């Protein structure tokens, strides 16, 4: 993780072009998107996961047709399904807060996968809860996040960015089945850091770079997987390169902060464990001496 964070920061800092102004969004705006095919009881369970009462936040409906508009052709029908069940709660945060993801009954997409896909689409600084009434893949939830964010801002996200975000979610998810979600998201982020180079490469040259990265993670991509990653790279190249680098910095800094927090927690845990061990030894000695 530390090697990855340092690498991403180094890549991002190497870009000297001015970054475009970020979309100004007021903090504290909330929306809920609900799958159109939920029963009343299922809706109630989802709202419990969100920790809010139904009607407290503006609600939008997402249909299966809307989910398919981004996912069809990228994932098997079985993962999309024929009904819309995934739900989203989103609350905008202060600028620089990053994205936080909480999952309930999502068994395919991970927090990191959502973070990367949402940032690619242009969504940042928000707390997001993804929920479903029973275990689902969660791929359709991305559509709800797009719809909610656009309703908050009143501005449509780039169609290319939304499509790229959906494709990134799918490709990362398929790689995760072979190398784990953390390595899969890191591999895709490393490819994002190379977009300034890949734009001037032929498809075969990009395939070579992808294979090199895959070897770093000790995997051998199938021809189909290689073409999927290539397609994603080409789509990402059409986005604002500066903005993507800014997103990488944001993700890396958030990971670094989380890593430091984990290290502090570990130290505290060890201190507490040592304290109770000492207390245990003390009482063992006291009662042992009486015996």
JOBEL-V49848 format. One record per helix or strand of 3 or more residues. SS is the DSSP state (2 for helix, 1 for strand). FROM is the first residue (numbers start at 0). TO is the last residue. If there is no record, write none. Layout:
ss:SS from:FROM to:TO
ss:SS from:FROM to:TO
This chain:
ss:2 from:1 to:12
ss:1 from:29 to:34
ss:2 from:39 to:49
ss:1 from:58 to:61
ss:2 from:63 to:70
ss:2 from:76 to:79
ss:1 from:86 to:91
ss:1 from:98 to:105
ss:2 from:110 to:120
ss:1 from:125 to:135
ss:2 from:140 to:152
ss:2 from:158 to:178
ss:2 from:180 to:191
ss:2 from:194 to:197
ss:2 from:202 to:215
ss:2 from:222 to:236
ss:2 from:240 to:289
